[in-house]
Amino acid sequence: MPVYSQKVMDHFMNPRNVGEIENPDGVGEVGNPVCGDMMTFYIKVDDNRLSDVKFKTFGCGAAIAVSSIVSEMAKGKTLEEARKITPALVAEELEGLPKNKYHCSNLGAQALNKAIDDYLGKQGKHGEAVRISKRRKKDEAERKA
């Protein structure tokens, strides 16, 4: 049985920002067919900043904790800053995840990024979404090196 940090348990037992945003500016949904986890993130954007972030998650305790912490990490950040939320940062913020639950941190970052992509696509800024995504991947590769 996985051992979870107090922070993971807190975000699982008392998740923050659960729910949907009425008329969201962007929605991102991801799932893992192997474990059955599903995450949907809803964002509201004001002046290029995430003014609200909510989520709905169907999954294990780690998936719920990841969704909760990602929503807290992203709220108030610019779109570019939010793009820099990586699975490693999510796991670090949660004070670690068991190896067999690390994939949950991938899902949280992916769902947030899909919501941002959705928003930028609606704004006709698909090129900007691609540019930001490439920069994020480059930054992540540099951190690993």
Contacts in CASP RR format, 6 or more apart in sequence:
PFRMAT RR
TARGET T0000
AUTHOR 0000-0000-0000
METHOD contacts of the structure
MODEL  1
MPVYSQKVMDHFMNPRNVGEIENPDGVGEVGNPVCGDMMTFYIKVDDNRL
SDVKFKTFGCGAAIAVSSIVSEMAKGKTLEEARKITPALVAEELEGLPKN
KYHCSNLGAQALNKAIDDYLGKQGKHGEAVRISKRRKKDEAERKA
2 62 0 8 1.000
2 98 0 8 1.000
2 100 0 8 1.000
2 101 0 8 1.000
3 98 0 8 1.000
4 12 0 8 1.000
4 62 0 8 1.000
4 65 0 8 1.000
4 97 0 8 1.000
4 98 0 8 1.000
5 94 0 8 1.000
5 95 0 8 1.000
5 96 0 8 1.000
6 95 0 8 1.000
7 65 0 8 1.000
7 69 0 8 1.000
7 93 0 8 1.000
7 94 0 8 1.000
7 95 0 8 1.000
8 61 0 8 1.000
8 62 0 8 1.000
8 65 0 8 1.000
8 94 0 8 1.000
8 95 0 8 1.000
8 96 0 8 1.000
8 97 0 8 1.000
9 65 0 8 1.000
10 65 0 8 1.000
11 64 0 8 1.000
11 65 0 8 1.000
11 66 0 8 1.000
11 68 0 8 1.000
11 69 0 8 1.000
11 94 0 8 1.000
12 61 0 8 1.000
12 62 0 8 1.000
12 64 0 8 1.000
12 65 0 8 1.000
12 68 0 8 1.000
15 64 0 8 1.000
15 65 0 8 1.000
15 67 0 8 1.000
15 68 0 8 1.000
16 68 0 8 1.000
16 71 0 8 1.000
16 72 0 8 1.000
17 53 0 8 1.000
17 54 0 8 1.000
17 55 0 8 1.000
17 68 0 8 1.000
17 71 0 8 1.000
17 72 0 8 1.000
17 75 0 8 1.000
18 54 0 8 1.000
18 55 0 8 1.000
18 56 0 8 1.000
18 68 0 8 1.000
19 42 0 8 1.000
19 54 0 8 1.000
19 55 0 8 1.000
19 56 0 8 1.000
20 42 0 8 1.000
20 54 0 8 1.000
20 56 0 8 1.000
21 42 0 8 1.000
21 43 0 8 1.000
21 44 0 8 1.000
21 52 0 8 1.000
21 54 0 8 1.000
24 42 0 8 1.000
24 43 0 8 1.000
24 44 0 8 1.000
24 115 0 8 1.000
25 43 0 8 1.000
25 44 0 8 1.000
25 45 0 8 1.000
25 119 0 8 1.000
25 122 0 8 1.000
26 42 0 8 1.000
26 43 0 8 1.000
26 45 0 8 1.000
26 115 0 8 1.000
26 116 0 8 1.000
26 118 0 8 1.000
26 119 0 8 1.000
26 122 0 8 1.000
27 40 0 8 1.000
27 41 0 8 1.000
27 42 0 8 1.000
27 43 0 8 1.000
27 114 0 8 1.000
27 115 0 8 1.000
27 118 0 8 1.000
28 40 0 8 1.000
28 41 0 8 1.000
28 42 0 8 1.000
28 111 0 8 1.000
28 112 0 8 1.000
28 114 0 8 1.000
28 115 0 8 1.000
28 117 0 8 1.000
28 118 0 8 1.000
29 38 0 8 1.000
29 39 0 8 1.000
29 40 0 8 1.000
29 41 0 8 1.000
29 111 0 8 1.000
29 114 0 8 1.000
30 38 0 8 1.000
30 39 0 8 1.000
30 107 0 8 1.000
30 108 0 8 1.000
30 110 0 8 1.000
30 111 0 8 1.000
30 114 0 8 1.000
31 37 0 8 1.000
31 38 0 8 1.000
31 39 0 8 1.000
31 107 0 8 1.000
32 38 0 8 1.000
32 103 0 8 1.000
32 107 0 8 1.000
35 59 0 8 1.000
35 60 0 8 1.000
35 103 0 8 1.000
36 58 0 8 1.000
36 59 0 8 1.000
37 57 0 8 1.000
37 58 0 8 1.000
37 59 0 8 1.000
37 60 0 8 1.000
37 63 0 8 1.000
37 103 0 8 1.000
37 104 0 8 1.000
37 107 0 8 1.000
38 57 0 8 1.000
38 58 0 8 1.000
38 59 0 8 1.000
39 55 0 8 1.000
39 56 0 8 1.000
39 57 0 8 1.000
39 63 0 8 1.000
39 66 0 8 1.000
39 67 0 8 1.000
39 107 0 8 1.000
39 108 0 8 1.000
39 111 0 8 1.000
40 55 0 8 1.000
40 56 0 8 1.000
40 57 0 8 1.000
40 111 0 8 1.000
41 53 0 8 1.000
41 54 0 8 1.000
41 55 0 8 1.000
41 67 0 8 1.000
41 70 0 8 1.000
41 71 0 8 1.000
41 108 0 8 1.000
41 111 0 8 1.000
41 112 0 8 1.000
41 114 0 8 1.000
41 115 0 8 1.000
42 52 0 8 1.000
42 53 0 8 1.000
42 54 0 8 1.000
42 55 0 8 1.000
42 56 0 8 1.000
42 115 0 8 1.000
43 50 0 8 1.000
43 52 0 8 1.000
43 53 0 8 1.000
43 74 0 8 1.000
43 112 0 8 1.000
43 115 0 8 1.000
43 116 0 8 1.000
43 119 0 8 1.000
44 50 0 8 1.000
44 51 0 8 1.000
44 52 0 8 1.000
44 53 0 8 1.000
45 51 0 8 1.000
45 79 0 8 1.000
45 119 0 8 1.000
48 78 0 8 1.000
48 79 0 8 1.000
49 76 0 8 1.000
49 77 0 8 1.000
49 78 0 8 1.000
49 79 0 8 1.000
50 74 0 8 1.000
50 75 0 8 1.000
50 76 0 8 1.000
50 77 0 8 1.000
50 78 0 8 1.000
50 79 0 8 1.000
50 82 0 8 1.000
51 75 0 8 1.000
51 76 0 8 1.000
52 75 0 8 1.000
53 70 0 8 1.000
53 71 0 8 1.000
53 74 0 8 1.000
53 75 0 8 1.000
53 112 0 8 1.000
54 71 0 8 1.000
55 67 0 8 1.000
55 68 0 8 1.000
55 70 0 8 1.000
55 71 0 8 1.000
55 111 0 8 1.000
57 63 0 8 1.000
57 64 0 8 1.000
57 67 0 8 1.000
60 101 0 8 1.000
60 104 0 8 1.000
62 97 0 8 1.000
62 98 0 8 1.000
62 101 0 8 1.000
62 104 0 8 1.000
63 104 0 8 1.000
63 107 0 8 1.000
65 94 0 8 1.000
65 104 0 8 1.000
66 90 0 8 1.000
66 94 0 8 1.000
66 97 0 8 1.000
66 104 0 8 1.000
66 105 0 8 1.000
66 107 0 8 1.000
66 108 0 8 1.000
67 108 0 8 1.000
67 111 0 8 1.000
69 90 0 8 1.000
69 93 0 8 1.000
69 94 0 8 1.000
70 85 0 8 1.000
70 90 0 8 1.000
70 108 0 8 1.000
70 109 0 8 1.000
70 111 0 8 1.000
70 112 0 8 1.000
73 85 0 8 1.000
73 89 0 8 1.000
73 90 0 8 1.000
73 93 0 8 1.000
74 82 0 8 1.000
74 85 0 8 1.000
74 112 0 8 1.000
77 85 0 8 1.000
79 116 0 8 1.000
79 119 0 8 1.000
79 120 0 8 1.000
79 132 0 8 1.000
80 132 0 8 1.000
80 135 0 8 1.000
82 112 0 8 1.000
82 116 0 8 1.000
83 113 0 8 1.000
83 116 0 8 1.000
83 132 0 8 1.000
83 133 0 8 1.000
83 135 0 8 1.000
83 136 0 8 1.000
84 136 0 8 1.000
84 139 0 8 1.000
85 109 0 8 1.000
85 112 0 8 1.000
86 109 0 8 1.000
86 136 0 8 1.000
86 140 0 8 1.000
86 143 0 8 1.000
87 102 0 8 1.000
87 105 0 8 1.000
87 106 0 8 1.000
87 108 0 8 1.000
87 109 0 8 1.000
88 105 0 8 1.000
88 140 0 8 1.000
88 143 0 8 1.000
90 105 0 8 1.000
90 108 0 8 1.000
90 109 0 8 1.000
91 97 0 8 1.000
91 102 0 8 1.000
91 105 0 8 1.000
94 105 0 8 1.000
97 104 0 8 1.000
97 105 0 8 1.000
113 133 0 8 1.000
113 136 0 8 1.000
116 129 0 8 1.000
116 132 0 8 1.000
117 129 0 8 1.000
117 133 0 8 1.000
120 126 0 8 1.000
120 127 0 8 1.000
120 128 0 8 1.000
120 129 0 8 1.000
120 132 0 8 1.000
121 129 0 8 1.000
END
